[in-house]
Amino acid sequence: MANLSDKEIMSSILNEKKLAASALTTLVLESSCPTLRNDVQSILTKTFNGQKQVFDMMSQKGWYPVENANQQEITMAQQKVKNIQSQIL
Amino acid sequence: MPLTSKELMLIQDNISMCESNIKYLQGCAQLATDSQVKSLCNQLASEEKNDLQILMKHINTAGQ
């Protein structure tokens, strides 16, 4: 752990937030007690907010590069959606 | 309302995750060289401590 860079630290915290959100979602979905469900939903919302803070800081520092989809990918996805629409709607 | 065995198991799982996350975040805060990263680690550790207490409350008051 002593050799972790700031970028690696933030990246691992981002992963931790994603994992926590998943575990909390399971608990919400399995809660039959309304008080427990409300409490865990509130913790889940805070977890989403924390994840966003980590993501925003990484993005601001250039540690989480994102790439726009290219036009070919978009055209293919649009064609698939059209096919689904023509079958279902 | 009594807890189901599934709820009890999942609360314990989440408490374990919180506990290890708090320790990790505290370690990260000490290790970080960037002041913004350090501050965010401390803030997230503090928030997870609150979450841990909320989850623990459900275990501590179960069966009463």
Backbone of each chain as nested JSON, in Angstrom:
{
  "chains": [
    {"id": "A", "residues": [
      {"number": 1, "name": "MET", "atoms": {"N": [0.826, -1.204, 0.0], "CA": [0.0, 0.0, 0.0], "C": [0.866, 1.261, 0.0]}},
      {"number": 2, "name": "ALA", "atoms": {"N": [2.074, 1.129, 0.537], "CA": [2.951, 2.3, 0.671], "C": [3.349, 2.881, -0.681]}},
      {"number": 3, "name": "ASN", "atoms": {"N": [3.253, 2.065, -1.76], "CA": [3.674, 2.551, -3.067], "C": [2.531, 3.084, -3.925]}},
      {"number": 4, "name": "LEU", "atoms": {"N": [1.337, 3.147, -3.361], "CA": [0.193, 3.597, -4.157], "C": [0.296, 5.086, -4.471]}},
      {"number": 5, "name": "SER", "atoms": {"N": [0.029, 5.416, -5.739], "CA": [-0.006, 6.83, -6.12], "C": [-1.386, 7.401, -5.779]}},
      {"number": 6, "name": "ASP", "atoms": {"N": [-1.51, 8.722, -5.829], "CA": [-2.813, 9.35, -5.576], "C": [-3.858, 8.854, -6.572]}},
      {"number": 7, "name": "LYS", "atoms": {"N": [-3.438, 8.704, -7.822], "CA": [-4.357, 8.203, -8.854], "C": [-4.841, 6.784, -8.526]}},
      {"number": 8, "name": "GLU", "atoms": {"N": [-3.899, 5.932, -8.096], "CA": [-4.263, 4.551, -7.742], "C": [-5.174, 4.519, -6.517]}},
      {"number": 9, "name": "ILE", "atoms": {"N": [-4.911, 5.387, -5.574], "CA": [-5.759, 5.478, -4.379], "C": [-7.191, 5.817, -4.789]}},
      {"number": 10, "name": "MET", "atoms": {"N": [-7.336, 6.849, -5.624], "CA": [-8.672, 7.279, -6.037], "C": [-9.364, 6.206, -6.872]}},
      {"number": 11, "name": "SER", "atoms": {"N": [-8.586, 5.54, -7.707], "CA": [-9.157, 4.493, -8.542], "C": [-9.697, 3.339, -7.679]}},
      {"number": 12, "name": "SER", "atoms": {"N": [-8.954, 2.972, -6.647], "CA": [-9.41, 1.87, -5.793], "C": [-10.61, 2.298, -4.95]}},
      {"number": 13, "name": "ILE", "atoms": {"N": [-10.665, 3.577, -4.562], "CA": [-11.827, 4.065, -3.809], "C": [-13.061, 4.095, -4.709]}},
      {"number": 14, "name": "LEU", "atoms": {"N": [-12.856, 4.447, -5.968], "CA": [-13.97, 4.436, -6.922], "C": [-14.533, 3.013, -7.041]}},
      {"number": 15, "name": "ASN", "atoms": {"N": [-13.647, 2.036, -7.144], "CA": [-14.094, 0.639, -7.214], "C": [-14.812, 0.221, -5.934]}},
      {"number": 16, "name": "GLU", "atoms": {"N": [-14.289, 0.68, -4.812], "CA": [-14.914, 0.363, -3.517], "C": [-16.338, 0.923, -3.464]}},
      {"number": 17, "name": "LYS", "atoms": {"N": [-16.527, 2.136, -3.981], "CA": [-17.864, 2.763, -3.981], "C": [-18.831, 1.98, -4.869]}},
      {"number": 18, "name": "LYS", "atoms": {"N": [-18.33, 1.511, -6.012], "CA": [-19.184, 0.726, -6.915], "C": [-19.613, -0.58, -6.244]}},
      {"number": 19, "name": "LEU", "atoms": {"N": [-18.661, -1.216, -5.566], "CA": [-18.946, -2.479, -4.88], "C": [-19.928, -2.251, -3.733]}},
      {"number": 20, "name": "ALA", "atoms": {"N": [-19.718, -1.175, -2.971], "CA": [-20.6, -0.857, -1.844], "C": [-22.019, -0.589, -2.344]}},
      {"number": 21, "name": "ALA", "atoms": {"N": [-22.145, 0.14, -3.466], "CA": [-23.468, 0.443, -4.023], "C": [-24.186, -0.847, -4.399]}},
      {"number": 22, "name": "SER", "atoms": {"N": [-23.435, -1.786, -4.944], "CA": [-24.02, -3.066, -5.34], "C": [-24.5, -3.856, -4.107]}},
      {"number": 23, "name": "ALA", "atoms": {"N": [-23.671, -3.903, -3.065], "CA": [-24.027, -4.638, -1.837], "C": [-25.221, -3.981, -1.138]}},
      {"number": 24, "name": "LEU", "atoms": {"N": [-25.248, -2.66, -1.133], "CA": [-26.362, -1.948, -0.497], "C": [-27.654, -2.151, -1.291]}},
      {"number": 25, "name": "THR", "atoms": {"N": [-27.54, -2.184, -2.629], "CA": [-28.724, -2.428, -3.472], "C": [-29.338, -3.788, -3.136]}},
      {"number": 26, "name": "THR", "atoms": {"N": [-28.487, -4.791, -2.973], "CA": [-28.988, -6.124, -2.607], "C": [-29.736, -6.067, -1.278]}},
      {"number": 27, "name": "LEU", "atoms": {"N": [-29.183, -5.328, -0.323], "CA": [-29.838, -5.223, 0.988], "C": [-31.179, -4.495, 0.873]}},
      {"number": 28, "name": "VAL", "atoms": {"N": [-31.234, -3.429, 0.076], "CA": [-32.518, -2.728, -0.133], "C": [-33.541, -3.693, -0.726]}},
      {"number": 29, "name": "LEU", "atoms": {"N": [-33.13, -4.411, -1.747], "CA": [-34.056, -5.307, -2.457], "C": [-34.548, -6.455, -1.583]}},
      {"number": 30, "name": "GLU", "atoms": {"N": [-33.738, -6.834, -0.597], "CA": [-34.104, -7.961, 0.267], "C": [-34.716, -7.514, 1.587]}},
      {"number": 31, "name": "SER", "atoms": {"N": [-34.887, -6.201, 1.775], "CA": [-35.426, -5.713, 3.049], "C": [-36.941, -5.837, 3.084]}},
      {"number": 32, "name": "SER", "atoms": {"N": [-37.43, -6.517, 4.102], "CA": [-38.881, -6.529, 4.294], "C": [-39.266, -5.524, 5.379]}},
      {"number": 33, "name": "CYS", "atoms": {"N": [-38.301, -5.108, 6.182], "CA": [-38.526, -4.111, 7.232], "C": [-38.454, -2.704, 6.613]}},
      {"number": 34, "name": "PRO", "atoms": {"N": [-39.538, -1.915, 6.683], "CA": [-39.549, -0.603, 6.041], "C": [-38.502, 0.366, 6.594]}},
      {"number": 35, "name": "THR", "atoms": {"N": [-38.276, 0.316, 7.903], "CA": [-37.272, 1.223, 8.501], "C": [-35.884, 0.894, 7.977]}},
      {"number": 36, "name": "LEU", "atoms": {"N": [-35.584, -0.39, 7.938], "CA": [-34.279, -0.825, 7.418], "C": [-34.138, -0.405, 5.958]}},
      {"number": 37, "name": "ARG", "atoms": {"N": [-35.191, -0.638, 5.183], "CA": [-35.149, -0.292, 3.753], "C": [-34.878, 1.207, 3.559]}},
      {"number": 38, "name": "ASN", "atoms": {"N": [-35.585, 2.036, 4.324], "CA": [-35.388, 3.49, 4.216], "C": [-33.965, 3.887, 4.595]}},
      {"number": 39, "name": "ASP", "atoms": {"N": [-33.479, 3.327, 5.692], "CA": [-32.122, 3.66, 6.147], "C": [-31.086, 3.269, 5.091]}},
      {"number": 40, "name": "VAL", "atoms": {"N": [-31.237, 2.073, 4.533], "CA": [-30.24, 1.589, 3.571], "C": [-30.343, 2.365, 2.255]}},
      {"number": 41, "name": "GLN", "atoms": {"N": [-31.56, 2.74, 1.887], "CA": [-31.717, 3.576, 0.677], "C": [-31.008, 4.914, 0.856]}},
      {"number": 42, "name": "SER", "atoms": {"N": [-31.103, 5.445, 2.062], "CA": [-30.434, 6.712, 2.357], "C": [-28.901, 6.544, 2.292]}},
      {"number": 43, "name": "ILE", "atoms": {"N": [-28.39, 5.449, 2.834], "CA": [-26.945, 5.165, 2.763], "C": [-26.524, 4.979, 1.3]}},
      {"number": 44, "name": "LEU", "atoms": {"N": [-27.39, 4.317, 0.529], "CA": [-27.085, 4.089, -0.891], "C": [-26.989, 5.424, -1.639]}},
      {"number": 45, "name": "THR", "atoms": {"N": [-27.905, 6.334, -1.368], "CA": [-27.854, 7.646, -2.011], "C": [-26.555, 8.368, -1.658]}},
      {"number": 46, "name": "LYS", "atoms": {"N": [-26.161, 8.287, -0.381], "CA": [-24.897, 8.921, 0.023], "C": [-23.707, 8.253, -0.669]}},
      {"number": 47, "name": "THR", "atoms": {"N": [-23.82, 6.94, -0.876], "CA": [-22.739, 6.215, -1.564], "C": [-22.624, 6.677, -3.015]}},
      {"number": 48, "name": "PHE", "atoms": {"N": [-23.783, 6.866, -3.671], "CA": [-23.763, 7.394, -5.049], "C": [-23.103, 8.777, -5.076]}},
      {"number": 49, "name": "ASN", "atoms": {"N": [-23.46, 9.604, -4.091], "CA": [-22.883, 10.957, -4.048], "C": [-21.367, 10.917, -3.835]}},
      {"number": 50, "name": "GLY", "atoms": {"N": [-20.923, 10.006, -2.959], "CA": [-19.485, 9.854, -2.715], "C": [-18.767, 9.382, -3.964]}},
      {"number": 51, "name": "GLN", "atoms": {"N": [-19.399, 8.414, -4.672], "CA": [-18.804, 7.903, -5.914], "C": [-18.665, 9.038, -6.926]}},
      {"number": 52, "name": "LYS", "atoms": {"N": [-19.678, 9.897, -6.991], "CA": [-19.651, 11.023, -7.948], "C": [-18.525, 11.994, -7.591]}},
      {"number": 53, "name": "GLN", "atoms": {"N": [-18.333, 12.214, -6.29], "CA": [-17.249, 13.114, -5.866], "C": [-15.887, 12.567, -6.287]}},
      {"number": 54, "name": "VAL", "atoms": {"N": [-15.72, 11.245, -6.095], "CA": [-14.451, 10.611, -6.478], "C": [-14.273, 10.699, -7.996]}},
      {"number": 55, "name": "PHE", "atoms": {"N": [-15.348, 10.369, -8.729], "CA": [-15.278, 10.417, -10.192], "C": [-14.938, 11.83, -10.672]}},
      {"number": 56, "name": "ASP", "atoms": {"N": [-15.645, 12.83, -10.12], "CA": [-15.425, 14.22, -10.552], "C": [-13.983, 14.659, -10.31]}},
      {"number": 57, "name": "MET", "atoms": {"N": [-13.44, 14.274, -9.138], "CA": [-12.06, 14.673, -8.842], "C": [-11.086, 13.978, -9.8]}},
      {"number": 58, "name": "MET", "atoms": {"N": [-11.332, 12.69, -10.062], "CA": [-10.459, 11.961, -10.992], "C": [-10.532, 12.566, -12.383]}},
      {"number": 59, "name": "SER", "atoms": {"N": [-11.755, 12.912, -12.78], "CA": [-11.954, 13.498, -14.101], "C": [-11.237, 14.851, -14.191]}},
      {"number": 60, "name": "GLN", "atoms": {"N": [-11.384, 15.649, -13.143], "CA": [-10.768, 16.983, -13.096], "C": [-9.237, 16.891, -13.185]}},
      {"number": 61, "name": "LYS", "atoms": {"N": [-8.678, 15.836, -12.593], "CA": [-7.223, 15.686, -12.584], "C": [-6.712, 14.894, -13.798]}},
      {"number": 62, "name": "GLY", "atoms": {"N": [-7.646, 14.509, -14.673], "CA": [-7.245, 13.763, -15.864], "C": [-6.917, 12.309, -15.583]}},
      {"number": 63, "name": "TRP", "atoms": {"N": [-7.448, 11.776, -14.486], "CA": [-7.168, 10.388, -14.083], "C": [-8.246, 9.417, -14.546]}},
      {"number": 64, "name": "TYR", "atoms": {"N": [-9.304, 9.943, -15.185], "CA": [-10.391, 9.073, -15.653], "C": [-10.817, 9.542, -17.035]}},
      {"number": 65, "name": "PRO", "atoms": {"N": [-9.979, 9.276, -18.044], "CA": [-10.315, 9.752, -19.385], "C": [-11.541, 9.027, -19.942]}},
      {"number": 66, "name": "VAL", "atoms": {"N": [-12.449, 9.771, -20.548], "CA": [-13.611, 9.162, -21.189], "C": [-13.572, 9.491, -22.682]}},
      {"number": 67, "name": "GLU", "atoms": {"N": [-14.135, 8.618, -23.47], "CA": [-14.077, 8.768, -24.92], "C": [-15.489, 8.738, -25.484]}},
      {"number": 68, "name": "ASN", "atoms": {"N": [-15.804, 9.676, -26.352], "CA": [-17.126, 9.663, -26.976], "C": [-17.242, 8.486, -27.938]}},
      {"number": 69, "name": "ALA", "atoms": {"N": [-18.461, 7.961, -28.06], "CA": [-18.708, 6.893, -29.041], "C": [-18.523, 7.458, -30.438]}},
      {"number": 70, "name": "ASN", "atoms": {"N": [-17.978, 6.643, -31.37], "CA": [-17.822, 7.166, -32.736], "C": [-19.127, 7.022, -33.522]}},
      {"number": 71, "name": "GLN", "atoms": {"N": [-19.201, 7.723, -34.652], "CA": [-20.454, 7.792, -35.42], "C": [-20.905, 6.421, -35.9]}},
      {"number": 72, "name": "GLN", "atoms": {"N": [-19.92, 5.55, -36.235], "CA": [-20.278, 4.208, -36.719], "C": [-20.991, 3.401, -35.622]}},
      {"number": 73, "name": "GLU", "atoms": {"N": [-20.461, 3.48, -34.395], "CA": [-21.083, 2.776, -33.264], "C": [-22.497, 3.302, -33.018]}},
      {"number": 74, "name": "ILE", "atoms": {"N": [-22.644, 4.623, -33.117], "CA": [-23.952, 5.247, -32.879], "C": [-24.952, 4.802, -33.947]}},
      {"number": 75, "name": "THR", "atoms": {"N": [-24.52, 4.801, -35.203], "CA": [-25.404, 4.392, -36.304], "C": [-25.857, 2.944, -36.135]}},
      {"number": 76, "name": "MET", "atoms": {"N": [-24.913, 2.062, -35.747], "CA": [-25.263, 0.65, -35.535], "C": [-26.273, 0.496, -34.4]}},
      {"number": 77, "name": "ALA", "atoms": {"N": [-26.056, 1.224, -33.291], "CA": [-26.972, 1.155, -32.152], "C": [-28.349, 1.681, -32.539]}},
      {"number": 78, "name": "GLN", "atoms": {"N": [-28.378, 2.752, -33.33], "CA": [-29.654, 3.32, -33.767], "C": [-30.421, 2.337, -34.641]}},
      {"number": 79, "name": "GLN", "atoms": {"N": [-29.708, 1.608, -35.483], "CA": [-30.348, 0.608, -36.34], "C": [-30.952, -0.518, -35.493]}},
      {"number": 80, "name": "LYS", "atoms": {"N": [-30.201, -0.956, -34.465], "CA": [-30.71, -2.006, -33.574], "C": [-31.978, -1.543, -32.865]}},
      {"number": 81, "name": "VAL", "atoms": {"N": [-31.958, -0.304, -32.38], "CA": [-33.118, 0.241, -31.679], "C": [-34.327, 0.308, -32.615]}},
      {"number": 82, "name": "LYS", "atoms": {"N": [-34.079, 0.71, -33.864], "CA": [-35.174, 0.774, -34.853], "C": [-35.787, -0.603, -35.06]}},
      {"number": 83, "name": "ASN", "atoms": {"N": [-34.926, -1.626, -35.142], "CA": [-35.421, -2.997, -35.317], "C": [-36.286, -3.424, -34.138]}},
      {"number": 84, "name": "ILE", "atoms": {"N": [-35.821, -3.103, -32.929], "CA": [-36.587, -3.456, -31.722], "C": [-37.935, -2.725, -31.734]}},
      {"number": 85, "name": "GLN", "atoms": {"N": [-37.899, -1.435, -32.092], "CA": [-39.131, -0.639, -32.13], "C": [-40.133, -1.227, -33.114]}},
      {"number": 86, "name": "SER", "atoms": {"N": [-39.62, -1.663, -34.28], "CA": [-40.537, -2.179, -35.296], "C": [-41.151, -3.513, -34.862]}},
      {"number": 87, "name": "GLN", "atoms": {"N": [-40.449, -4.258, -34.011], "CA": [-40.976, -5.547, -33.55], "C": [-41.91, -5.405, -32.352]}},
      {"number": 88, "name": "ILE", "atoms": {"N": [-41.59, -4.487, -31.469], "CA": [-42.29, -4.408, -30.178], "C": [-43.385, -3.349, -30.172]}},
      {"number": 89, "name": "LEU", "atoms": {"N": [-43.108, -2.187, -30.748], "CA": [-44.038, -1.05, -30.594], "C": [-45.034, -0.945, -31.752]}}
    ]},
    {"id": "B", "residues": [
      {"number": 1, "name": "MET", "atoms": {"N": [-40.202, -4.226, 14.132], "CA": [-40.341, -5.343, 13.185], "C": [-39.093, -6.235, 13.272]}},
      {"number": 2, "name": "PRO", "atoms": {"N": [-39.283, -7.567, 13.441], "CA": [-38.101, -8.435, 13.557], "C": [-37.348, -8.538, 12.232]}},
      {"number": 3, "name": "LEU", "atoms": {"N": [-36.059, -8.783, 12.337], "CA": [-35.244, -8.927, 11.124], "C": [-35.36, -10.344, 10.596]}},
      {"number": 4, "name": "THR", "atoms": {"N": [-35.39, -10.5, 9.297], "CA": [-35.336, -11.838, 8.701], "C": [-33.881, -12.313, 8.724]}},
      {"number": 5, "name": "SER", "atoms": {"N": [-33.699, -13.607, 8.549], "CA": [-32.313, -14.119, 8.57], "C": [-31.516, -13.576, 7.379]}},
      {"number": 6, "name": "LYS", "atoms": {"N": [-32.212, -13.338, 6.261], "CA": [-31.533, -12.781, 5.086], "C": [-31.097, -11.342, 5.354]}},
      {"number": 7, "name": "GLU", "atoms": {"N": [-31.997, -10.57, 5.981], "CA": [-31.641, -9.189, 6.329], "C": [-30.444, -9.167, 7.273]}},
      {"number": 8, "name": "LEU", "atoms": {"N": [-30.494, -10.043, 8.274], "CA": [-29.409, -10.097, 9.264], "C": [-28.066, -10.4, 8.591]}},
      {"number": 9, "name": "MET", "atoms": {"N": [-28.09, -11.366, 7.677], "CA": [-26.851, -11.752, 6.985], "C": [-26.327, -10.6, 6.129]}},
      {"number": 10, "name": "LEU", "atoms": {"N": [-27.234, -9.944, 5.388], "CA": [-26.805, -8.863, 4.486], "C": [-26.354, -7.617, 5.256]}},
      {"number": 11, "name": "ILE", "atoms": {"N": [-27.012, -7.334, 6.386], "CA": [-26.558, -6.194, 7.204], "C": [-25.132, -6.467, 7.688]}},
      {"number": 12, "name": "GLN", "atoms": {"N": [-24.898, -7.699, 8.157], "CA": [-23.547, -8.046, 8.628], "C": [-22.512, -7.929, 7.516]}},
      {"number": 13, "name": "ASP", "atoms": {"N": [-22.89, -8.359, 6.309], "CA": [-21.976, -8.243, 5.161], "C": [-21.626, -6.772, 4.912]}},
      {"number": 14, "name": "ASN", "atoms": {"N": [-22.662, -5.924, 4.951], "CA": [-22.437, -4.498, 4.687], "C": [-21.636, -3.838, 5.808]}},
      {"number": 15, "name": "ILE", "atoms": {"N": [-21.848, -4.282, 7.03], "CA": [-21.067, -3.749, 8.154], "C": [-19.579, -4.115, 7.978]}},
      {"number": 16, "name": "SER", "atoms": {"N": [-19.331, -5.353, 7.564], "CA": [-17.937, -5.778, 7.332], "C": [-17.282, -4.934, 6.249]}},
      {"number": 17, "name": "MET", "atoms": {"N": [-18.063, -4.675, 5.182], "CA": [-17.522, -3.844, 4.091], "C": [-17.215, -2.442, 4.593]}},
      {"number": 18, "name": "CYS", "atoms": {"N": [-18.143, -1.879, 5.364], "CA": [-17.947, -0.529, 5.914], "C": [-16.682, -0.485, 6.771]}},
      {"number": 19, "name": "GLU", "atoms": {"N": [-16.535, -1.496, 7.612], "CA": [-15.389, -1.529, 8.531], "C": [-14.074, -1.525, 7.751]}},
      {"number": 20, "name": "SER", "atoms": {"N": [-13.983, -2.384, 6.732], "CA": [-12.729, -2.441, 5.982], "C": [-12.535, -1.181, 5.141]}},
      {"number": 21, "name": "ASN", "atoms": {"N": [-13.644, -0.613, 4.64], "CA": [-13.532, 0.62, 3.857], "C": [-13.026, 1.783, 4.709]}},
      {"number": 22, "name": "ILE", "atoms": {"N": [-13.524, 1.867, 5.929], "CA": [-13.096, 2.955, 6.825], "C": [-11.587, 2.844, 7.074]}},
      {"number": 23, "name": "LYS", "atoms": {"N": [-11.145, 1.617, 7.388], "CA": [-9.708, 1.421, 7.65], "C": [-8.882, 1.772, 6.404]}},
      {"number": 24, "name": "TYR", "atoms": {"N": [-9.386, 1.339, 5.239], "CA": [-8.661, 1.607, 3.991], "C": [-8.61, 3.104, 3.699]}},
      {"number": 25, "name": "LEU", "atoms": {"N": [-9.769, 3.78, 3.854], "CA": [-9.827, 5.22, 3.582], "C": [-8.925, 6.0, 4.536]}},
      {"number": 26, "name": "GLN", "atoms": {"N": [-8.879, 5.561, 5.795], "CA": [-8.001, 6.24, 6.759], "C": [-6.53, 6.056, 6.363]}},
      {"number": 27, "name": "GLY", "atoms": {"N": [-6.208, 4.844, 5.906], "CA": [-4.846, 4.574, 5.437], "C": [-4.509, 5.4, 4.206]}},
      {"number": 28, "name": "CYS", "atoms": {"N": [-5.486, 5.5, 3.298], "CA": [-5.292, 6.296, 2.073], "C": [-5.076, 7.768, 2.418]}},
      {"number": 29, "name": "ALA", "atoms": {"N": [-5.831, 8.27, 3.392], "CA": [-5.71, 9.68, 3.787], "C": [-4.29, 9.975, 4.27]}},
      {"number": 30, "name": "GLN", "atoms": {"N": [-3.709, 9.023, 4.986], "CA": [-2.336, 9.215, 5.492], "C": [-1.314, 9.151, 4.364]}},
      {"number": 31, "name": "LEU", "atoms": {"N": [-1.625, 8.29, 3.387], "CA": [-0.679, 8.03, 2.304], "C": [-0.709, 9.094, 1.205]}},
      {"number": 32, "name": "ALA", "atoms": {"N": [-1.892, 9.697, 0.996], "CA": [-2.072, 10.623, -0.131], "C": [-1.138, 11.827, -0.009]}},
      {"number": 33, "name": "THR", "atoms": {"N": [-0.631, 12.238, -1.163], "CA": [0.24, 13.426, -1.18], "C": [-0.549, 14.662, -1.625]}},
      {"number": 34, "name": "ASP", "atoms": {"N": [-1.593, 14.44, -2.412], "CA": [-2.432, 15.541, -2.9], "C": [-3.415, 15.937, -1.78]}},
      {"number": 35, "name": "SER", "atoms": {"N": [-3.485, 17.218, -1.475], "CA": [-4.318, 17.662, -0.346], "C": [-5.808, 17.432, -0.604]}},
      {"number": 36, "name": "GLN", "atoms": {"N": [-6.237, 17.555, -1.874], "CA": [-7.649, 17.306, -2.202], "C": [-8.001, 15.832, -2.001]}},
      {"number": 37, "name": "VAL", "atoms": {"N": [-7.093, 14.965, -2.421], "CA": [-7.31, 13.522, -2.264], "C": [-7.366, 13.173, -0.775]}},
      {"number": 38, "name": "LYS", "atoms": {"N": [-6.434, 13.715, -0.03], "CA": [-6.375, 13.462, 1.414], "C": [-7.675, 13.907, 2.091]}},
      {"number": 39, "name": "SER", "atoms": {"N": [-8.14, 15.085, 1.739], "CA": [-9.355, 15.632, 2.339], "C": [-10.58, 14.786, 1.988]}},
      {"number": 40, "name": "LEU", "atoms": {"N": [-10.662, 14.369, 0.727], "CA": [-11.801, 13.546, 0.303], "C": [-11.779, 12.192, 1.015]}},
      {"number": 41, "name": "CYS", "atoms": {"N": [-10.607, 11.599, 1.177], "CA": [-10.492, 10.316, 1.89], "C": [-11.01, 10.46, 3.323]}},
      {"number": 42, "name": "ASN", "atoms": {"N": [-10.612, 11.532, 3.988], "CA": [-11.06, 11.76, 5.367], "C": [-12.575, 11.964, 5.428]}},
      {"number": 43, "name": "GLN", "atoms": {"N": [-13.102, 12.729, 4.465], "CA": [-14.541, 12.99, 4.428], "C": [-15.319, 11.687, 4.205]}},
      {"number": 44, "name": "LEU", "atoms": {"N": [-14.846, 10.868, 3.252], "CA": [-15.546, 9.614, 2.948], "C": [-15.463, 8.637, 4.117]}},
      {"number": 45, "name": "ALA", "atoms": {"N": [-14.32, 8.637, 4.819], "CA": [-14.177, 7.76, 5.993], "C": [-15.167, 8.179, 7.074]}},
      {"number": 46, "name": "SER", "atoms": {"N": [-15.314, 9.479, 7.262], "CA": [-16.243, 9.993, 8.267], "C": [-17.687, 9.632, 7.909]}},
      {"number": 47, "name": "GLU", "atoms": {"N": [-18.035, 9.752, 6.63], "CA": [-19.393, 9.401, 6.193], "C": [-19.658, 7.904, 6.366]}},
      {"number": 48, "name": "GLU", "atoms": {"N": [-18.636, 7.102, 6.089], "CA": [-18.827, 5.645, 6.234], "C": [-19.0, 5.258, 7.703]}},
      {"number": 49, "name": "LYS", "atoms": {"N": [-18.373, 6.024, 8.592], "CA": [-18.553, 5.765, 10.027], "C": [-20.01, 5.985, 10.426]}},
      {"number": 50, "name": "ASN", "atoms": {"N": [-20.62, 7.05, 9.89], "CA": [-22.044, 7.304, 10.165], "C": [-22.912, 6.174, 9.615]}},
      {"number": 51, "name": "ASP", "atoms": {"N": [-22.587, 5.738, 8.395], "CA": [-23.353, 4.644, 7.776], "C": [-23.236, 3.368, 8.618]}},
      {"number": 52, "name": "LEU", "atoms": {"N": [-22.033, 3.132, 9.105], "CA": [-21.782, 1.943, 9.928], "C": [-22.665, 1.966, 11.179]}},
      {"number": 53, "name": "GLN", "atoms": {"N": [-22.773, 3.133, 11.793], "CA": [-23.586, 3.25, 13.01], "C": [-25.063, 2.998, 12.728]}},
      {"number": 54, "name": "ILE", "atoms": {"N": [-25.526, 3.485, 11.569], "CA": [-26.933, 3.265, 11.197], "C": [-27.199, 1.76, 11.012]}},
      {"number": 55, "name": "LEU", "atoms": {"N": [-26.275, 1.086, 10.343], "CA": [-26.444, -0.356, 10.126], "C": [-26.353, -1.124, 11.449]}},
      {"number": 56, "name": "MET", "atoms": {"N": [-25.42, -0.713, 12.302], "CA": [-25.246, -1.388, 13.594], "C": [-26.494, -1.253, 14.462]}},
      {"number": 57, "name": "LYS", "atoms": {"N": [-27.153, -0.099, 14.362], "CA": [-28.365, 0.147, 15.151], "C": [-29.409, -0.933, 14.87]}},
      {"number": 58, "name": "HIS", "atoms": {"N": [-29.512, -1.346, 13.615], "CA": [-30.505, -2.365, 13.266], "C": [-30.169, -3.722, 13.881]}},
      {"number": 59, "name": "ILE", "atoms": {"N": [-28.882, -4.01, 14.03], "CA": [-28.486, -5.264, 14.689], "C": [-28.721, -5.138, 16.203]}},
      {"number": 60, "name": "ASN", "atoms": {"N": [-28.298, -4.003, 16.754], "CA": [-28.367, -3.823, 18.212], "C": [-29.791, -3.79, 18.751]}},
      {"number": 61, "name": "THR", "atoms": {"N": [-30.723, -3.321, 17.926], "CA": [-32.112, -3.223, 18.412], "C": [-32.97, -4.407, 17.964]}},
      {"number": 62, "name": "ALA", "atoms": {"N": [-32.356, -5.327, 17.24], "CA": [-33.117, -6.498, 16.765], "C": [-33.52, -7.372, 17.959]}},
      {"number": 63, "name": "GLY", "atoms": {"N": [-34.731, -7.9, 17.9], "CA": [-35.199, -8.805, 18.94], "C": [-35.653, -8.122, 20.212]}},
      {"number": 64, "name": "GLN", "atoms": {"N": [-35.7, -6.793, 20.206], "CA": [-36.126, -6.07, 21.431], "C": [-37.611, -5.748, 21.369]}}
    ]}
  ]
}
